[in-house]
Every structure is written in structure tokens, then in C-alpha cells.
């Protein structure tokens, strides 16, 4: 396999995400061939080096998993929860591999979340520099004018800076104060879309993520998952500048 950065070896083995793997190294919990490693960026060959975390040897994942899941409303975006709340992990108890969720949806939002045991993909897909475009379907209540659409496209000032939609479309008019709209955005800040509509004093009744980069939820049912096909993976890896 050649020399690979230690944090990538850990992530590819499903130990933790790339970022969390870096923290494991900094905390002195990782050793290679019996030597404790504290510095980031060290490279090793996972085929010939014995990598341990907390004294336990890791196993390299030979098979990578890529899933698209429709997260229901009321489920938190973690793989477990000490408070016993409904979480992503509840839906994947029958799977043997350790899965990471790619990005988050807040508890009251629903829709597409990707899950994988590929730490490199998780790292890139959630990194702001790759600007993965996300598409959302919103059920809103309140007047929604062309001026509101222009505001979203030009950007609104939130407490943590400017937020701007890439595209906004009215999908369905139910009545003058009730409609469905589609919003595309590349940011992933906490509650970003809800806060943008709150700025406009428009209530969001329902928020569904339908697309994450080139991956679409399609006809996946709520609470169900499907394996990404080879065409989807090809598009996703190209978008993230990764080799399939």
C-alpha cells in the first residue's frame, strides 16, 4: 500500500473520523510498532506496521461501505446517545462495520444523510473547502415574495456572519401563506437554513434534505437506507477529488 499518514490509516480502519483520529494521536493513544506517536503527519505502511489504539491492534477495512439514509424527524445525528434518544445508530444495529455519518441534520429536520466506514471520504465531504452543495425542500408558512428570494440569494447577516443561498425555487403554492420551496446552499453551519428563514420572519414547518452533492435521496423511504451504486460513487468521488 505504501506510506500513508497515520490519521488516514486510523480513519480507513474505521477507528474514528480523520479529525477524531488526529486527536487520538495528539492524546498519545496511538502507537506504531510499539512506539507511542504524538505528532501528526507521520507516515507508515499499514501492511507491515502494527498500529495500536489504547493497546489494541487495529484491523484494516478491506471493504468500504457507502449508504444513503433517510433520517426521520426526531432522530439525532449521532451513532449513539447516552440519554437514550433516537439516533442514527438505532437503524444500523445489524451491520458489523463501524459507520460514520457524513454531516448532520438537526433533530427536527429530516432527509438524506450519507453513512460510510471510509474516513477519507467523511473528512472531505464535510470539509468547507470542498463546498458540497446541499438541496433542501421546505414547507413554509408566511408571505414569501420575490424580495424574500432576492434576499436569500444576495445573503442575509446572521450572528455568525453572512449566509447566502445558491438557488431558491417555489415548488408548490398551497395558498398565499403556505407553500413548498427548494433551497440549495453549500454551507453546513448549524441550523443555517432555519436561521435564514427566521431572519425573514417566515416559519419553517418542515425541512427535508433531498440532495448531498451529486447524491439524491430519490425514492428512499423514511427510516430506510440503500447502498450507493457505482455511478453515484463515481460522481461523488470525482466531486471530492478522491480515487475510487
Backbone bond lengths (Angstrom), bond angles and torsions (degrees), N, CA, C in turn:
res aa  C-N    CA-C-N  psi(-1)  N-CA   C-N-CA  omega(-1)  CA-C   N-CA-C  phi
1 X - - - 1.463 - - 1.522 111.89 -
2 X 1.360 116.32 -24.59 1.447 119.35 -177.83 1.520 112.00 86.08
3 X 1.333 115.54 -177.01 1.462 120.64 -177.09 1.523 110.62 -80.12
4 X 1.326 115.55 132.36 1.465 122.76 -178.05 1.525 108.35 -133.81
5 X 1.307 116.81 142.35 1.465 120.63 178.04 1.534 109.67 -56.81
6 X 1.325 115.36 140.90 1.458 120.70 -174.01 1.531 112.03 -60.55
7 X 1.336 117.29 -40.76 1.461 118.97 -179.53 1.527 111.99 -64.67
8 X 1.337 116.34 -30.59 1.466 120.20 176.79 1.525 110.42 -72.52
9 X 1.334 117.37 -37.51 1.464 120.61 176.64 1.525 109.75 -59.61
10 X 1.325 116.48 -44.88 1.470 120.64 179.70 1.525 111.04 -64.20
11 X 1.335 115.94 -44.34 1.463 119.69 -178.59 1.521 111.19 -65.31
12 X 1.337 116.61 -43.16 1.461 120.55 -179.73 1.525 112.09 -65.40
13 X 1.324 116.21 -25.56 1.467 120.49 178.47 1.523 111.82 -83.17
14 X 1.337 116.38 -4.57 1.456 119.73 179.34 1.512 113.74 80.72
15 X 1.328 117.19 16.83 1.467 120.40 178.87 1.523 110.15 -68.14
16 X 1.321 116.07 -46.27 1.463 122.17 -179.48 1.520 107.24 -168.22
17 X 1.315 116.82 172.07 1.459 120.70 174.93 1.520 108.99 -64.53
18 X 1.338 116.95 166.60 1.469 120.65 -179.44 1.530 110.70 -57.26
19 X 1.330 116.72 -45.33 1.464 120.57 -178.02 1.528 111.03 -64.72
20 X 1.337 116.26 -43.85 1.461 120.08 179.78 1.532 110.95 -68.03
21 X 1.333 116.25 -32.76 1.468 119.99 177.50 1.526 110.75 -65.50
22 X 1.327 116.67 -38.47 1.464 120.06 176.63 1.524 110.79 -60.21
23 X 1.332 116.65 -39.13 1.462 119.99 179.84 1.520 110.92 -68.64
24 X 1.340 117.20 -36.25 1.466 120.05 176.19 1.531 110.86 -59.13
25 X 1.333 115.84 -41.10 1.474 120.43 178.97 1.523 110.28 -65.74
26 X 1.327 116.90 -48.33 1.468 121.08 -179.24 1.525 111.74 -61.19
27 X 1.335 116.26 -29.93 1.467 120.43 179.93 1.528 112.46 -82.47
28 X 1.347 116.68 -0.34 1.454 120.41 177.37 1.511 114.79 74.71
29 X 1.330 116.63 23.92 1.467 120.53 -176.59 1.532 112.75 -94.66
30 X 1.347 116.01 -0.22 1.465 120.38 -175.83 1.531 109.96 -116.33
31 X 1.313 116.03 136.25 1.469 120.38 174.93 1.521 109.26 -132.04
32 X 1.323 115.21 151.19 1.467 121.76 178.22 1.526 107.57 -127.49
33 X 1.330 115.50 122.46 1.472 122.00 -177.88 1.522 111.08 51.77
34 X 1.324 115.32 39.82 1.464 121.03 176.27 1.517 115.18 85.38
35 X 1.327 118.11 -4.72 1.469 121.42 -178.96 1.527 110.24 -103.16
36 X 1.312 116.03 125.21 1.464 121.16 179.40 1.529 109.88 -69.28
37 X 1.327 116.36 133.29 1.464 121.60 -177.21 1.523 108.91 -111.79
38 X 1.337 115.46 132.28 1.465 120.97 -179.90 1.527 112.21 -119.03
39 X 1.347 117.33 -17.67 1.468 120.71 -173.51 1.521 110.62 -97.62
40 X 1.325 115.41 140.35 1.452 120.88 174.41 1.526 109.82 -78.74
41 X 1.318 116.97 152.45 1.462 120.39 174.94 1.509 114.81 95.29
42 X 1.346 118.50 -9.97 1.471 119.97 177.67 1.516 109.42 -65.04
43 X 1.333 116.65 142.08 1.461 121.19 -177.09 1.531 110.64 -116.01
44 X 1.340 114.07 142.75 1.459 120.59 179.76 1.526 108.69 -144.52
45 X 1.324 115.26 164.34 1.461 121.06 174.91 1.529 107.41 -98.99
46 X 1.320 118.83 110.61 1.471 120.78 -176.32 1.524 113.63 -65.26
47 X 1.340 116.97 -15.92 1.463 119.79 179.41 1.529 112.04 -77.36
48 X 1.341 116.11 -24.42 1.470 117.99 -176.39 1.529 112.66 -120.54
49 X 1.333 118.57 -14.31 1.461 121.42 -179.32 1.527 110.23 -99.07
50 X 1.314 116.06 142.19 1.465 121.30 176.97 1.524 108.37 -93.23
51 X 1.325 115.79 111.85 1.463 121.51 -179.02 1.519 108.37 -103.59
52 X 1.337 115.93 129.28 1.465 120.94 -179.62 1.527 110.39 -125.97
53 X 1.309 115.24 145.45 1.468 122.59 172.97 1.518 107.56 -122.52
54 X 1.326 116.05 120.80 1.469 122.06 -176.25 1.531 111.14 53.88
55 X 1.352 114.81 37.03 1.450 120.17 176.18 1.511 115.67 83.16
56 X 1.344 116.95 -0.23 1.465 120.56 -178.95 1.520 110.09 -110.52
57 X 1.345 116.48 126.71 1.461 120.94 -178.23 1.526 110.43 -67.23
58 X 1.322 115.69 138.85 1.463 120.14 178.55 1.519 109.82 -88.76
59 X 1.311 115.63 157.98 1.462 122.01 176.45 1.517 108.82 -116.25
60 X 1.309 116.47 133.26 1.457 120.63 -179.90 1.526 111.09 -74.06
61 X 1.336 114.99 134.46 1.463 119.77 174.77 1.526 109.32 -75.68
62 X 1.308 117.11 120.33 1.457 120.97 176.59 1.523 111.36 -89.19
63 X 1.329 115.72 -26.28 1.455 120.92 -178.06 1.525 108.99 -115.31
64 X 1.324 116.18 126.26 1.458 120.71 -179.88 1.539 109.49 -97.65
65 X 1.315 114.79 144.58 1.461 122.09 -178.16 1.519 109.47 -117.31
66 X 1.329 116.73 135.99 1.467 121.94 178.60 1.522 107.90 -137.25
67 X 1.331 116.64 114.04 1.459 121.99 -174.29 1.522 110.98 -123.73
68 X 1.330 115.25 146.97 1.463 122.45 170.75 1.519 107.27 -110.39
69 X 1.330 117.49 125.87 1.464 122.70 -174.47 1.522 109.91 -125.44
70 X 1.325 116.42 138.21 1.464 121.52 174.20 1.522 107.17 -93.35
71 X 1.339 115.47 100.61 1.466 120.07 179.24 1.524 110.17 -72.64
72 X 1.336 117.81 124.43 1.464 119.05 177.16 1.540 111.35 -74.65
73 X 1.300 115.88 159.96 1.458 122.27 173.14 1.528 108.32 -63.56
74 X 1.331 116.56 141.83 1.453 121.15 179.31 1.509 114.75 91.66
75 X 1.343 117.46 -2.34 1.463 122.77 179.29 1.525 108.59 -104.01
76 X 1.339 117.54 131.29 1.459 119.98 -179.33 1.525 110.08 -86.73
77 X 1.328 115.69 151.17 1.468 121.98 -174.70 1.520 111.66 -87.36
78 X 1.331 115.98 62.70 1.463 122.88 171.93 1.522 106.98 -136.45
79 X 1.325 116.74 162.32 1.458 120.35 -179.68 1.525 112.23 -88.76
80 X 1.348 116.85 -7.09 1.460 122.02 174.32 1.521 107.55 -159.99
81 X 1.316 116.20 165.90 1.465 118.76 179.52 1.526 109.56 -149.59
82 X 1.347 117.53 120.19 1.476 120.13 -178.52 1.519 112.83 -64.92
83 X 1.342 117.13 -19.80 1.463 120.05 179.68 1.522 112.62 -89.11
84 X 1.334 116.24 0.07 1.450 119.92 176.79 1.515 115.29 77.86
85 X 1.333 117.01 15.72 1.459 119.71 178.55 1.530 110.50 -76.21
86 X 1.335 115.61 154.59 1.465 120.10 177.70 1.523 109.35 -59.02
87 X 1.334 117.19 131.62 1.465 121.75 -176.03 1.518 109.73 -143.51
88 X 1.329 116.41 170.88 1.470 121.58 -177.67 1.522 112.52 -57.53
89 X 1.324 115.79 -39.11 1.460 119.82 -177.43 1.521 114.00 -58.72
90 X 1.338 116.64 -25.57 1.465 120.16 179.51 1.523 112.10 -60.89
91 X 1.328 117.01 -26.48 1.462 121.49 -175.15 1.530 113.21 -91.64
92 X 1.348 117.08 -4.61 1.468 119.56 -173.89 1.531 112.08 -128.32
93 X 1.316 116.32 26.95 1.465 120.56 -177.70 1.523 112.82 -65.70
94 X 1.324 116.56 -24.71 1.470 119.34 -177.95 1.525 113.24 -84.01
95 X 1.330 117.12 -7.17 1.467 120.24 -178.97 1.533 109.37 -91.19
96 X 1.319 115.84 143.38 1.464 120.86 -174.83 1.526 113.18 -86.86
97 X 1.357 116.51 -31.57 1.458 118.55 -175.70 1.525 111.18 -75.44
98 X 1.322 115.81 156.33 1.464 120.57 175.58 1.526 108.04 -84.88
99 X 1.319 116.42 120.70 1.454 121.31 -175.68 1.520 111.38 -104.81
100 X 1.329 115.36 145.75 1.462 122.69 171.34 1.518 108.42 -111.48
101 X 1.315 116.46 143.35 1.465 118.99 172.80 1.517 108.75 -89.21
102 X 1.318 116.06 139.11 1.464 121.91 -178.14 1.530 107.38 -94.81
103 X 1.321 116.17 103.42 1.457 120.28 -176.55 1.515 111.10 77.77
104 X 1.338 114.90 -177.88 1.457 120.61 -175.43 1.517 110.89 -135.18
105 X 1.315 114.74 159.33 1.457 123.08 164.79 1.520 105.56 -128.15
106 X 1.338 117.45 139.15 1.454 118.46 179.87 1.524 109.93 -66.88
107 X 1.304 115.50 165.94 1.466 121.37 -171.70 1.531 112.61 -57.03
108 X 1.324 117.35 -38.57 1.460 120.88 -175.89 1.532 113.39 -86.90
109 X 1.323 117.10 -4.76 1.470 120.73 176.64 1.525 109.53 -95.90
110 X 1.321 115.92 163.72 1.448 120.64 -177.26 1.526 109.91 -139.73
111 X 1.322 115.27 173.91 1.454 118.76 174.67 1.513 114.39 115.73
112 X 1.324 114.90 -154.67 1.462 123.08 -166.79 1.522 113.46 -72.22
113 X 1.325 114.56 126.70 1.467 123.22 168.50 1.528 106.90 -133.87
114 X 1.318 115.88 134.89 1.468 120.27 175.20 1.522 108.98 -91.29
115 X 1.319 116.34 143.73 1.459 122.24 174.57 1.517 108.91 -130.42
116 X 1.333 116.04 142.48 1.457 120.76 -175.92 1.520 109.94 -157.93
117 X 1.326 116.72 162.58 1.459 121.94 168.96 1.526 110.54 -104.69
118 X 1.322 116.61 13.18 1.463 123.51 179.29 1.524 108.88 -93.79
119 X 1.330 116.16 101.08 1.456 120.61 -176.69 1.511 113.49 -65.26
120 X 1.327 117.48 -34.08 1.460 120.48 -179.80 1.521 110.98 -66.24
121 X 1.325 116.34 -42.41 1.463 119.29 178.38 1.526 110.57 -65.85
122 X 1.327 117.10 -41.88 1.466 120.72 178.60 1.519 110.24 -57.39
123 X 1.324 116.60 -46.07 1.462 121.43 -178.33 1.524 111.20 -61.26
124 X 1.309 116.85 -48.75 1.468 119.47 -177.19 1.521 112.47 -69.47
125 X 1.325 116.70 -41.67 1.462 120.23 -175.39 1.518 112.21 -66.26
126 X 1.332 118.05 -22.67 1.460 121.32 -179.95 1.526 112.49 -103.53
127 X 1.337 117.01 -0.69 1.469 119.88 -178.77 1.531 109.79 -83.33
128 X 1.347 118.10 129.85 1.470 121.02 -177.06 1.524 114.69 -56.34
129 X 1.335 117.31 -28.77 1.465 119.31 -174.92 1.524 112.64 -67.17
130 X 1.346 117.71 -20.40 1.459 119.90 -179.88 1.528 111.73 -88.93
131 X 1.344 116.98 -12.75 1.457 122.22 170.60 1.514 114.74 49.54
132 X 1.326 117.10 47.80 1.458 119.96 179.12 1.540 109.72 -62.55
133 X 1.321 116.46 126.90 1.464 120.78 -178.60 1.528 109.16 -80.64
134 X 1.335 115.06 130.29 1.463 120.92 176.13 1.520 108.86 -112.65
135 X 1.324 115.62 141.82 1.460 120.64 -179.38 1.530 108.79 -118.14
136 X 1.334 115.32 134.60 1.459 121.26 -176.27 1.521 110.53 -127.10
137 X 1.328 114.92 147.32 1.450 122.48 172.94 1.526 106.97 -110.33
138 X 1.343 116.59 124.90 1.461 121.39 -176.11 1.517 111.15 -120.72
139 X 1.317 115.25 134.80 1.452 121.28 168.14 1.525 106.00 -97.50
140 X 1.332 117.26 120.02 1.457 120.82 -173.99 1.519 110.96 -124.65
141 X 1.326 114.17 157.11 1.459 120.41 177.56 1.522 108.64 -129.44
142 X 1.313 115.57 132.02 1.447 121.32 -177.93 1.513 110.40 125.75
143 X 1.311 118.20 162.33 1.472 120.80 178.52 1.526 110.05 -58.64
144 X 1.326 116.01 139.49 1.466 120.52 179.30 1.520 107.32 -139.41
145 X 1.319 115.86 105.74 1.457 122.26 -170.67 1.522 111.62 -107.93
146 X 1.330 115.53 173.32 1.465 121.10 174.08 1.523 110.12 -60.21
147 X 1.328 116.06 -34.63 1.464 120.09 178.47 1.531 110.76 -63.74
148 X 1.338 116.30 -37.99 1.464 119.73 176.53 1.525 111.11 -63.50
149 X 1.333 116.42 -43.21 1.467 121.10 178.68 1.524 109.80 -61.73
150 X 1.330 116.51 -44.47 1.470 120.51 179.22 1.519 111.02 -61.53
151 X 1.351 116.59 -38.97 1.466 120.16 178.41 1.527 110.93 -61.83
152 X 1.310 116.17 -44.80 1.468 120.07 -179.00 1.526 111.20 -63.57
153 X 1.338 116.20 -38.16 1.463 120.58 -179.50 1.532 112.03 -73.90
154 X 1.324 116.16 -35.10 1.476 120.19 179.73 1.520 111.04 -79.47
155 X 1.328 116.62 -27.75 1.453 121.18 178.90 1.512 112.85 113.11
156 X 1.322 115.75 142.85 1.464 121.70 175.76 1.522 108.18 -120.30
157 X 1.328 115.55 150.12 1.460 120.74 -177.95 1.521 109.60 -91.76
158 X 1.335 115.98 116.12 1.455 122.10 176.15 1.527 109.32 -104.78
159 X 1.324 116.67 176.31 1.467 119.54 -176.15 1.523 112.16 -64.68
160 X 1.332 117.80 -22.40 1.457 120.42 179.54 1.528 112.15 -111.03
161 X 1.346 116.56 22.93 1.455 120.12 173.53 1.518 113.59 116.35
162 X 1.319 115.03 -175.43 1.455 122.24 -177.76 1.529 111.04 -69.94
163 X 1.333 115.72 140.39 1.461 121.92 174.59 1.517 107.80 -130.35
164 X 1.339 116.11 131.80 1.465 120.28 -173.25 1.532 110.51 -137.00
165 X 1.319 116.02 132.89 1.463 121.04 175.11 1.521 109.28 -83.09
166 X 1.317 116.77 148.95 1.460 121.37 176.68 1.523 111.35 -86.65
167 X 1.328 115.25 -32.17 1.464 119.91 -179.10 1.527 108.57 -156.30
168 X 1.337 116.49 143.75 1.459 121.88 178.55 1.521 107.88 -139.07
169 X 1.334 117.19 126.84 1.458 121.48 179.85 1.523 109.78 -134.41
170 X 1.326 116.53 138.35 1.461 120.69 170.12 1.523 107.10 -82.86
171 X 1.328 116.67 120.37 1.462 121.94 -176.32 1.522 111.48 -92.36
172 X 1.330 116.05 -40.19 1.462 119.13 -176.52 1.518 110.00 -153.63
173 X 1.334 116.43 128.95 1.466 122.92 175.30 1.524 108.27 -95.89
174 X 1.340 116.50 117.89 1.457 120.16 175.59 1.526 109.46 -88.59
175 X 1.331 115.91 -46.76 1.463 122.59 169.09 1.524 107.01 -157.75
176 X 1.317 117.52 -171.87 1.471 119.87 -173.73 1.527 112.89 -63.57
177 X 1.322 117.36 -22.33 1.461 119.71 -177.12 1.535 112.83 -119.46
178 X 1.320 116.20 12.81 1.454 118.55 -175.94 1.524 108.48 -145.55
179 X 1.337 116.15 120.27 1.466 119.54 -176.03 1.525 110.71 -158.33
180 X 1.341 114.38 167.00 1.457 122.13 173.14 1.522 108.82 -108.19
181 X 1.331 116.62 134.05 1.460 121.09 177.73 1.526 109.40 -129.31
182 X 1.322 115.21 154.44 1.465 122.15 177.03 1.522 108.31 -112.71
183 X 1.330 115.59 130.19 1.469 121.10 -178.30 1.520 109.03 -127.28
184 X 1.334 116.60 131.46 1.465 122.56 174.84 1.519 108.99 -110.96
185 X 1.321 116.46 138.58 1.465 121.81 -177.36 1.523 107.83 -153.16
186 X 1.325 117.37 151.27 1.472 118.64 179.08 1.521 111.85 -104.73
187 X 1.337 117.20 -5.99 1.465 120.11 -178.37 1.515 111.48 -82.83
188 X 1.335 115.21 163.68 1.449 119.90 178.08 1.509 112.96 -133.91
189 X 1.333 116.47 22.99 1.458 118.94 179.85 1.533 111.38 -64.15
190 X 1.318 115.49 155.54 1.459 122.48 -175.32 1.527 111.19 -57.65
191 X 1.341 116.21 124.98 1.475 122.92 175.58 1.525 112.48 55.94
192 X 1.333 117.61 28.84 1.458 121.11 -169.31 1.531 112.17 -58.53
193 X 1.321 118.13 -45.45 1.467 119.95 -177.24 1.522 110.58 -70.83
194 X 1.317 116.95 -43.37 1.469 119.85 178.15 1.522 111.07 -58.59
195 X 1.324 116.11 -40.73 1.473 119.46 -178.66 1.524 111.92 -70.14
196 X 1.331 116.08 -33.57 1.468 118.92 177.41 1.529 110.84 -64.46
197 X 1.332 116.73 -41.77 1.464 119.59 179.69 1.530 111.11 -75.15
198 X 1.313 116.84 -30.29 1.469 119.73 174.10 1.526 110.10 -63.19
199 X 1.329 116.22 -38.12 1.462 120.88 176.46 1.528 110.46 -58.39
200 X 1.326 116.55 -37.07 1.467 121.37 179.91 1.531 112.23 -83.80
201 X 1.348 115.96 -0.46 1.467 122.46 -178.73 1.530 111.45 61.79
202 X 1.347 114.73 40.36 1.464 121.86 177.06 1.525 107.59 -117.78
203 X 1.327 116.53 128.97 1.459 121.19 -176.72 1.526 110.99 -82.20
204 X 1.325 115.29 132.28 1.464 121.63 175.18 1.526 108.09 -95.60
205 X 1.331 116.42 114.35 1.451 121.80 -179.80 1.528 111.99 -85.65
206 X 1.320 115.83 -32.92 1.457 120.80 -178.12 1.520 108.78 -152.21
207 X 1.329 116.90 140.28 1.464 121.28 -179.41 1.520 108.35 -135.58
208 X 1.341 115.40 121.55 1.460 121.68 -175.65 1.529 109.12 -126.49
209 X 1.338 117.69 123.41 1.465 119.35 173.43 1.522 107.98 -83.96
210 X 1.314 115.90 123.56 1.461 120.86 -177.25 1.525 113.36 -104.16
211 X 1.346 117.29 -24.64 1.461 121.15 -176.57 1.522 110.32 -141.01
212 X 1.332 115.48 141.70 1.460 122.25 172.85 1.515 106.56 -127.98
213 X 1.342 116.64 102.87 1.454 119.61 -173.47 1.521 109.27 59.54
214 X 1.335 118.07 -131.31 1.468 120.97 -177.79 1.534 113.25 -82.38
215 X 1.333 117.84 -0.36 1.463 121.08 -177.14 1.528 110.22 -97.14
216 X 1.322 115.28 127.75 1.464 121.75 179.95 1.527 109.90 -110.25
217 X 1.327 115.46 147.97 1.462 119.75 178.79 1.516 111.41 -66.85
218 X 1.328 116.46 -29.59 1.458 120.11 179.19 1.513 111.52 60.02
219 X 1.334 116.60 -134.46 1.465 120.16 -178.13 1.531 112.28 -101.66
220 X 1.345 117.07 20.97 1.459 120.42 177.03 1.528 109.47 -62.45
221 X 1.315 116.50 129.70 1.458 121.34 -176.28 1.526 111.29 -82.99
222 X 1.320 115.49 155.85 1.459 122.01 179.03 1.531 110.83 -55.20
223 X 1.345 115.26 130.82 1.451 120.59 179.47 1.516 114.86 79.04
224 X 1.345 117.27 5.57 1.464 121.88 179.72 1.528 110.09 -114.50
225 X 1.315 116.43 159.49 1.458 121.39 177.88 1.525 109.71 -132.89
226 X 1.322 114.26 161.18 1.457 120.58 176.88 1.524 108.49 -141.99
227 X 1.313 115.93 156.98 1.472 122.08 177.68 1.526 108.71 -83.09
228 X 1.332 116.78 133.02 1.460 120.08 177.08 1.530 109.53 -65.24
229 X 1.332 115.59 138.50 1.466 118.90 179.58 1.529 110.69 -84.91
230 X 1.324 116.64 173.20 1.465 121.10 -173.79 1.529 112.33 -65.02
231 X 1.329 117.56 -33.85 1.464 120.24 178.02 1.525 110.22 -66.18
232 X 1.336 116.90 -45.36 1.464 121.06 178.39 1.526 110.97 -61.03
233 X 1.333 116.02 -43.83 1.464 119.57 179.93 1.520 111.57 -63.71
234 X 1.323 116.96 -38.96 1.462 120.73 178.53 1.525 110.48 -60.66
235 X 1.329 116.87 -46.57 1.464 120.96 178.11 1.527 111.31 -62.96
236 X 1.336 116.01 -43.29 1.464 120.25 -177.96 1.517 111.45 -64.61
237 X 1.328 117.33 -45.31 1.464 120.68 -179.36 1.532 111.02 -66.36
238 X 1.312 116.91 -37.12 1.462 119.04 177.23 1.528 110.48 -65.05
239 X 1.330 116.89 -41.38 1.471 120.96 179.69 1.525 110.96 -62.37
240 X 1.321 116.67 -32.00 1.475 121.50 -177.64 1.525 112.29 -97.34
241 X 1.359 116.13 1.93 1.469 121.10 -179.96 1.532 111.29 56.87
242 X 1.336 115.26 45.10 1.448 122.78 176.19 1.517 108.98 -113.41
243 X 1.339 116.47 156.71 1.460 121.03 175.81 1.520 108.90 -92.80
244 X 1.316 115.84 128.66 1.462 121.13 179.80 1.514 110.23 -76.44
